[in-house]
Amino acid sequence: MKIVIVDDDCLVTEALKTILEVNEDVQVLATGSDGRDAVCLYAEYKPDVLLMDIRMKNMNGLEASAEILKADAKANILLLTTFLDDEYIVKALRLGAKGYLLKQDYASILPALRAVYSGQTVFGQEIVSKIPDLIQKKENFDYSVCEINEKEKEIIRLVANGYSNKEIAAEMYLGEGTVRNYLSSILDKLQLRDRTQVAVFYYKHR
């Protein structure tokens, strides 16, 4: 798993690099100190996951995420911050970041990186608990307009509640391949890009 780390605190950057590279399956390709570095380093190295701070000088992590995702919609960006800021969380969700964790939760960083690398979306428990209240709710959405059936609606609900494909498969007595097929169909029908946008869609329209 190839990682690029960007944080304006060089001590944090070096600490993260040291912690992560203890693991033989992790390689830190490069480090940077602001959003502009992140954009350049992502373009140069195309890492499996970009681990990036949000509050940085010159260009912050959200601005960098927007620019990177515009150029590469499949970019895996895991945002790391000391601030549980409602506005940041909503922007991260809407941009399509694959995760948002608090820096002080060091123990969850490596598992989160591996989860993002495997295609999952990861948000710290403190953040997950805030999401429903952060996203403006609208009138109940008629899923039948988009030809979403009841099984697909349940998958959407489980995705929004943080379930992985494996957990959804166990919950609904389906194969993981079947869940992946359903999810691909859901993304196509709702014209969404990824699991994060499915979660945002669910909370906006339930």
C-alpha positions as YAML, in Angstrom:
chain: A
units: angstrom
residues:
- id: 1
  name: MET
  ca: [0.00, 0.00, 0.00]
- id: 2
  name: LYS
  ca: [1.63, 3.23, -1.19]
- id: 3
  name: ILE
  ca: [0.87, 6.36, 0.83]
- id: 4
  name: VAL
  ca: [1.53, 10.09, 0.54]
- id: 5
  name: ILE
  ca: [1.27, 12.13, 3.76]
- id: 6
  name: VAL
  ca: [0.57, 15.87, 3.79]
- id: 7
  name: ASP
  ca: [0.45, 17.90, 7.01]
- id: 8
  name: ASP
  ca: [1.70, 21.38, 7.88]
- id: 9
  name: ASP
  ca: [3.21, 20.09, 11.13]
- id: 10
  name: CYS
  ca: [6.47, 18.34, 10.22]
- id: 11
  name: LEU
  ca: [6.51, 16.52, 13.58]
- id: 12
  name: VAL
  ca: [3.11, 14.98, 12.83]
- id: 13
  name: THR
  ca: [4.24, 14.04, 9.32]
- id: 14
  name: GLU
  ca: [7.37, 12.30, 10.58]
- id: 15
  name: ALA
  ca: [5.47, 10.58, 13.39]
- id: 16
  name: LEU
  ca: [2.86, 9.23, 10.96]
- id: 17
  name: LYS
  ca: [5.57, 8.12, 8.53]
- id: 18
  name: THR
  ca: [7.43, 6.29, 11.30]
- id: 19
  name: ILE
  ca: [4.29, 4.62, 12.67]
- id: 20
  name: LEU
  ca: [3.07, 3.51, 9.24]
- id: 21
  name: GLU
  ca: [6.38, 2.25, 7.86]
- id: 22
  name: VAL
  ca: [6.79, -0.16, 10.77]
- id: 23
  name: ASN
  ca: [4.30, -2.24, 8.76]
- id: 24
  name: GLU
  ca: [5.92, -4.14, 5.90]
- id: 25
  name: ASP
  ca: [2.92, -3.69, 3.62]
- id: 26
  name: VAL
  ca: [3.02, 0.13, 3.86]
- id: 27
  name: GLN
  ca: [5.34, 2.41, 1.91]
- id: 28
  name: VAL
  ca: [5.30, 6.20, 2.37]
- id: 29
  name: LEU
  ca: [6.29, 7.54, -1.05]
- id: 30
  name: ALA
  ca: [6.53, 11.23, -0.11]
- id: 31
  name: THR
  ca: [5.44, 13.89, 2.37]
- id: 32
  name: GLY
  ca: [4.26, 17.48, 1.94]
- id: 33
  name: SER
  ca: [3.25, 20.46, 4.04]
- id: 34
  name: ASP
  ca: [0.24, 22.08, 2.32]
- id: 35
  name: GLY
  ca: [-2.56, 21.55, -0.17]
- id: 36
  name: ARG
  ca: [-0.48, 22.63, -3.13]
- id: 37
  name: ASP
  ca: [2.09, 19.97, -2.21]
- id: 38
  name: ALA
  ca: [-0.75, 17.44, -2.02]
- id: 39
  name: VAL
  ca: [-1.96, 18.24, -5.55]
- id: 40
  name: CYS
  ca: [1.56, 18.03, -6.98]
- id: 41
  name: LEU
  ca: [2.56, 14.90, -5.06]
- id: 42
  name: TYR
  ca: [-0.67, 13.11, -5.98]
- id: 43
  name: ALA
  ca: [-0.13, 13.88, -9.65]
- id: 44
  name: GLU
  ca: [3.49, 12.69, -9.46]
- id: 45
  name: TYR
  ca: [3.10, 9.51, -7.39]
- id: 46
  name: LYS
  ca: [-0.57, 8.47, -7.81]
- id: 47
  name: PRO
  ca: [-0.57, 6.89, -4.30]
- id: 48
  name: ASP
  ca: [-3.05, 4.24, -3.25]
- id: 49
  name: VAL
  ca: [-4.17, 6.59, -0.45]
- id: 50
  name: LEU
  ca: [-3.46, 10.26, 0.23]
- id: 51
  name: LEU
  ca: [-3.44, 10.93, 3.99]
- id: 52
  name: MET
  ca: [-3.94, 14.66, 4.45]
- id: 53
  name: ASP
  ca: [-4.56, 17.30, 7.09]
- id: 54
  name: ILE
  ca: [-7.37, 19.81, 6.51]
- id: 55
  name: ARG
  ca: [-6.16, 23.06, 8.10]
- id: 56
  name: MET
  ca: [-3.04, 24.11, 6.22]
- id: 57
  name: LYS
  ca: [-1.61, 27.36, 4.87]
- id: 58
  name: ASN
  ca: [-1.77, 28.40, 1.19]
- id: 59
  name: MET
  ca: [-4.27, 25.69, 0.22]
- id: 60
  name: ASN
  ca: [-6.20, 23.63, 2.77]
- id: 61
  name: GLY
  ca: [-6.98, 19.93, 2.55]
- id: 62
  name: LEU
  ca: [-10.54, 20.42, 1.31]
- id: 63
  name: GLU
  ca: [-9.43, 22.70, -1.52]
- id: 64
  name: ALA
  ca: [-6.71, 20.23, -2.45]
- id: 65
  name: SER
  ca: [-9.21, 17.35, -2.33]
- id: 66
  name: ALA
  ca: [-11.54, 19.18, -4.71]
- id: 67
  name: GLU
  ca: [-8.73, 19.78, -7.20]
- id: 68
  name: ILE
  ca: [-7.41, 16.22, -7.00]
- id: 69
  name: LEU
  ca: [-10.86, 14.62, -7.33]
- id: 70
  name: LYS
  ca: [-11.67, 16.85, -10.29]
- id: 71
  name: ALA
  ca: [-8.62, 15.43, -12.07]
- id: 72
  name: ASP
  ca: [-9.07, 11.87, -10.77]
- id: 73
  name: ALA
  ca: [-12.50, 10.91, -9.46]
- id: 74
  name: LYS
  ca: [-11.10, 7.60, -8.17]
- id: 75
  name: ALA
  ca: [-8.55, 9.23, -5.85]
- id: 76
  name: ASN
  ca: [-8.54, 7.77, -2.33]
- id: 77
  name: ILE
  ca: [-8.27, 10.66, 0.11]
- id: 78
  name: LEU
  ca: [-8.31, 10.13, 3.88]
- id: 79
  name: LEU
  ca: [-8.59, 13.42, 5.75]
- id: 80
  name: LEU
  ca: [-7.01, 13.72, 9.17]
- id: 81
  name: THR
  ca: [-7.66, 16.65, 11.49]
- id: 82
  name: THR
  ca: [-7.69, 17.78, 15.10]
- id: 83
  name: PHE
  ca: [-10.95, 19.65, 14.51]
- id: 84
  name: LEU
  ca: [-14.40, 18.06, 14.75]
- id: 85
  name: ASP
  ca: [-15.80, 20.93, 12.66]
- id: 86
  name: ASP
  ca: [-19.33, 20.47, 11.28]
- id: 87
  name: GLU
  ca: [-18.65, 22.49, 8.14]
- id: 88
  name: TYR
  ca: [-15.50, 20.49, 7.39]
- id: 89
  name: ILE
  ca: [-17.34, 17.18, 7.79]
- id: 90
  name: VAL
  ca: [-20.14, 18.19, 5.42]
- id: 91
  name: LYS
  ca: [-17.68, 19.49, 2.81]
- id: 92
  name: ALA
  ca: [-15.60, 16.32, 3.05]
- id: 93
  name: LEU
  ca: [-18.70, 14.18, 2.51]
- id: 94
  name: ARG
  ca: [-19.88, 16.20, -0.45]
- id: 95
  name: LEU
  ca: [-16.47, 16.28, -2.09]
- id: 96
  name: GLY
  ca: [-16.23, 12.51, -2.03]
- id: 97
  name: ALA
  ca: [-13.38, 12.04, 0.46]
- id: 98
  name: LYS
  ca: [-13.03, 8.38, 1.43]
- id: 99
  name: GLY
  ca: [-12.60, 9.10, 5.11]
- id: 100
  name: TYR
  ca: [-12.37, 11.69, 7.88]
- id: 101
  name: LEU
  ca: [-10.61, 10.89, 11.15]
- id: 102
  name: LEU
  ca: [-9.46, 12.80, 14.20]
- id: 103
  name: LYS
  ca: [-5.67, 12.92, 14.63]
- id: 104
  name: GLN
  ca: [-5.84, 11.94, 18.26]
- id: 105
  name: ASP
  ca: [-7.34, 8.59, 17.25]
- id: 106
  name: TYR
  ca: [-3.93, 7.25, 16.14]
- id: 107
  name: ALA
  ca: [-4.90, 3.60, 16.64]
- id: 108
  name: SER
  ca: [-7.55, 3.82, 13.92]
- id: 109
  name: ILE
  ca: [-5.36, 5.45, 11.23]
- id: 110
  name: LEU
  ca: [-3.74, 2.28, 9.84]
- id: 111
  name: PRO
  ca: [-7.00, 0.26, 9.82]
- id: 112
  name: ALA
  ca: [-8.68, 3.23, 8.13]
- id: 113
  name: LEU
  ca: [-5.97, 3.39, 5.46]
- id: 114
  name: ARG
  ca: [-6.35, -0.32, 4.77]
- id: 115
  name: ALA
  ca: [-10.14, 0.00, 4.61]
- id: 116
  name: VAL
  ca: [-9.94, 2.91, 2.16]
- id: 117
  name: TYR
  ca: [-7.36, 1.00, 0.11]
- id: 118
  name: SER
  ca: [-9.80, -1.93, -0.12]
- id: 119
  name: GLY
  ca: [-12.57, 0.34, -1.39]
- id: 120
  name: GLN
  ca: [-14.44, 1.22, 1.79]
- id: 121
  name: THR
  ca: [-15.37, 4.62, 3.16]
- id: 122
  name: VAL
  ca: [-14.30, 5.32, 6.75]
- id: 123
  name: PHE
  ca: [-15.45, 7.97, 9.20]
- id: 124
  name: GLY
  ca: [-14.54, 8.04, 12.89]
- id: 125
  name: GLN
  ca: [-17.34, 7.14, 15.29]
- id: 126
  name: GLU
  ca: [-17.56, 10.73, 16.55]
- id: 127
  name: ILE
  ca: [-18.18, 11.85, 12.98]
- id: 128
  name: VAL
  ca: [-20.64, 9.11, 12.02]
- id: 129
  name: SER
  ca: [-22.83, 10.07, 14.98]
- id: 130
  name: LYS
  ca: [-23.01, 13.68, 13.75]
- id: 131
  name: ILE
  ca: [-23.77, 13.06, 10.06]
- id: 132
  name: PRO
  ca: [-27.59, 12.76, 10.26]
- id: 133
  name: ASP
  ca: [-27.89, 16.13, 11.98]
- id: 134
  name: LEU
  ca: [-25.44, 17.86, 9.67]
- id: 135
  name: ILE
  ca: [-27.07, 17.17, 6.35]
- id: 136
  name: GLN
  ca: [-30.19, 19.13, 5.56]
- id: 137
  name: LYS
  ca: [-33.20, 16.85, 5.23]
- id: 138
  name: LYS
  ca: [-35.75, 17.16, 2.43]
- id: 139
  name: GLU
  ca: [-39.18, 15.67, 1.90]
- id: 140
  name: ASN
  ca: [-39.28, 11.90, 1.59]
- id: 141
  name: PHE
  ca: [-37.76, 10.87, -1.71]
- id: 142
  name: ASP
  ca: [-39.70, 8.60, -4.06]
- id: 143
  name: TYR
  ca: [-37.07, 6.00, -4.89]
- id: 144
  name: SER
  ca: [-39.40, 4.34, -7.39]
- id: 145
  name: VAL
  ca: [-38.86, 7.31, -9.70]
- id: 146
  name: CYS
  ca: [-35.27, 6.09, -10.09]
- id: 147
  name: GLU
  ca: [-36.39, 2.44, -10.26]
- id: 148
  name: ILE
  ca: [-34.80, 1.67, -6.88]
- id: 149
  name: ASN
  ca: [-36.40, -1.47, -5.42]
- id: 150
  name: GLU
  ca: [-36.83, -2.37, -1.74]
- id: 151
  name: LYS
  ca: [-33.68, -4.49, -1.58]
- id: 152
  name: GLU
  ca: [-31.64, -1.64, -3.05]
- id: 153
  name: LYS
  ca: [-33.22, 0.80, -0.59]
- id: 154
  name: GLU
  ca: [-32.08, -1.42, 2.28]
- id: 155
  name: ILE
  ca: [-28.55, -1.56, 0.87]
- id: 156
  name: ILE
  ca: [-28.54, 2.25, 0.62]
- id: 157
  name: ARG
  ca: [-29.60, 2.45, 4.30]
- id: 158
  name: LEU
  ca: [-26.86, 0.05, 5.39]
- id: 159
  name: VAL
  ca: [-24.20, 1.86, 3.36]
- id: 160
  name: ALA
  ca: [-25.29, 5.13, 4.99]
- id: 161
  name: ASN
  ca: [-24.86, 3.48, 8.39]
- id: 162
  name: GLY
  ca: [-21.27, 2.52, 7.64]
- id: 163
  name: TYR
  ca: [-21.68, -1.16, 6.74]
- id: 164
  name: SER
  ca: [-19.02, -2.74, 4.51]
- id: 165
  name: ASN
  ca: [-20.03, -4.97, 1.58]
- id: 166
  name: LYS
  ca: [-19.17, -8.02, 3.71]
- id: 167
  name: GLU
  ca: [-21.39, -6.80, 6.57]
- id: 168
  name: ILE
  ca: [-24.25, -5.98, 4.17]
- id: 169
  name: ALA
  ca: [-23.95, -9.45, 2.65]
- id: 170
  name: ALA
  ca: [-24.20, -11.06, 6.11]
- id: 171
  name: GLU
  ca: [-27.11, -8.82, 7.15]
- id: 172
  name: MET
  ca: [-29.13, -9.49, 4.00]
- id: 173
  name: TYR
  ca: [-28.05, -13.09, 3.35]
- id: 174
  name: LEU
  ca: [-26.48, -12.22, 0.01]
- id: 175
  name: GLY
  ca: [-23.11, -12.92, -1.58]
- id: 176
  name: GLU
  ca: [-20.53, -10.11, -1.54]
- id: 177
  name: GLY
  ca: [-20.49, -10.18, -5.34]
- id: 178
  name: THR
  ca: [-24.25, -9.70, -5.38]
- id: 179
  name: VAL
  ca: [-23.94, -6.73, -3.01]
- id: 180
  name: ARG
  ca: [-21.28, -5.18, -5.28]
- id: 181
  name: ASN
  ca: [-23.60, -5.61, -8.27]
- id: 182
  name: TYR
  ca: [-26.49, -4.01, -6.40]
- id: 183
  name: LEU
  ca: [-24.28, -1.11, -5.34]
- id: 184
  name: SER
  ca: [-23.08, -0.54, -8.92]
- id: 185
  name: SER
  ca: [-26.71, -0.49, -10.04]
- id: 186
  name: ILE
  ca: [-27.61, 1.99, -7.27]
- id: 187
  name: LEU
  ca: [-24.75, 4.33, -8.21]
- id: 188
  name: ASP
  ca: [-25.85, 4.21, -11.84]
- id: 189
  name: LYS
  ca: [-29.56, 4.78, -11.12]
- id: 190
  name: LEU
  ca: [-28.94, 7.68, -8.73]
- id: 191
  name: GLN
  ca: [-26.04, 9.05, -10.80]
- id: 192
  name: LEU
  ca: [-23.69, 8.99, -7.82]
- id: 193
  name: ARG
  ca: [-19.93, 8.41, -7.74]
- id: 194
  name: ASP
  ca: [-19.24, 6.37, -4.62]
- id: 195
  name: ARG
  ca: [-20.42, 5.09, -1.22]
- id: 196
  name: THR
  ca: [-19.89, 8.45, 0.45]
- id: 197
  name: GLN
  ca: [-22.29, 10.12, -1.95]
- id: 198
  name: VAL
  ca: [-24.79, 7.29, -1.35]
- id: 199
  name: ALA
  ca: [-24.67, 8.09, 2.39]
- id: 200
  name: VAL
  ca: [-25.10, 11.82, 1.75]
- id: 201
  name: PHE
  ca: [-28.01, 11.11, -0.61]
- id: 202
  name: TYR
  ca: [-29.70, 8.90, 1.99]
- id: 203
  name: TYR
  ca: [-29.54, 11.44, 4.80]
- id: 204
  name: LYS
  ca: [-30.69, 14.27, 2.51]
- id: 205
  name: HIS
  ca: [-33.73, 12.39, 1.26]
- id: 206
  name: ARG
  ca: [-34.94, 10.10, 4.01]
...
